[in-house]
Amino acid sequence: MLYCSCGFSCGVKAALDRHLAKFAGTESEAEHGHSLPLPALPPRGVKSAPNLARSLDIDEDGAETDELQPTKPAKQPVPTPPRTCRESSGRQAMVGTLEAGDFKSLKSEVRLLLVRHAQSANKCRLPGQVAEADPGLTDYGLQQANALGHRLAKDFRSTKVSRVIFVSSPMRRCLLTMQPAVSLLQLTPENVLCHGGSYEFGCAGKAFVGSTAEEISTEYPEFKPVGFAPDNAWDYQGNTEKETEQECRARGVRLVEWLFATAAASGEFPHTIVLATHQTINDLICSILVDGSAERWRYGEIRYRLQTAGITEVLADPGKSRLGVQNDGTHLFALKNK
């Protein structure tokens, strides 16, 4: 696993090389080192959810701060495409896959809460120390996970949601991020899933197959493994040493298909799916659902930014998907990064 100070695990060497080449000799390199600066926050969506009232601001220079600041006054909104374009049809997003499939069978709205894992232990490694391929969380990350858990438990209890399904990436930092919420809500195993195809981009391939379903069950018994490969490894269906962007797009479509199939099988009543995964995969899912296609997604060109332990809401109806609240972190305001 390769890592640079852009805040992401670069996964494949080509991605890190692209970062280095793009900013070599620039002021950014002099200030931040060999890294890709954080992209700007995209325009915010409609703040429709009563329990997700504010979102974390990003500094003007694009750098995400560890110490959270009060929400700044709203800026003049950037013009957005007409509703018919913005609220993309799920069937358009998955042409040839969901046209006659699971999205079409939805009977009611699905509320998808995308959660980025809490602060990775790789953030605190010593200079020169090699990053772990599958790290846990820092002490601060554990505090973030605990704050997130209490936030979700309070929200779901107050709104009396009919059904909540928790889904986690098979990577340790995501599983650990979800544990407090799962414990507080006392969810049953059929509603707490670990999906073998929701890992971070570039973290699997022929060179690294990831943890097995049996290992997940042993270390995290509250999670039921689903979506793993036939050999019980992560769901990598390519033929390269490290996953390519094209392979990741296809995996993202498979993951969205599965989410809709899970929702469709749950009955006609509205319910919520909480998916804990990674910045890159969250960005890909939003591209598929909101933009209507995975084709615009590029690794390193984040358009739907999500802070660690933050929440982005996507509302999926039988014929459309739209953003609710983006990048919400009100539950993290009281924390200090010690």
Buried (B, 14 or more C-beta within 10 A) or exposed (E): BBBBEBBBBBBBEBBBEBBBEEBEEEEBBEEBEEBBBBBEBBEBBBBEBEBBEBBBBBEEEEEBEEEBEEBEEEEEEEEEEEEEEBBBBBBBBBEEBBEEBBBBBBEBBBBBBBBBBBBBBBBBBEEEEEBBBBBBBBEBBBBBBBBBBBBBBEBBEEEEBEEBBBBBBBBBBBBBBBBBBBEBBEBEEEBBBBBBBBBBBBBBBEEBBBBBBEBBBEEBEBBBBBBBBEEBBBBBEBEEEBBBBEBBBBBBBBBBBBBBBBBBEBEEEBBBBBBBBBBBBBBBBBBBBBBBBBEEBEBBEBBBBBBBBBBBBBBBBBBBBBBBBBBBBBBBBEBEBE
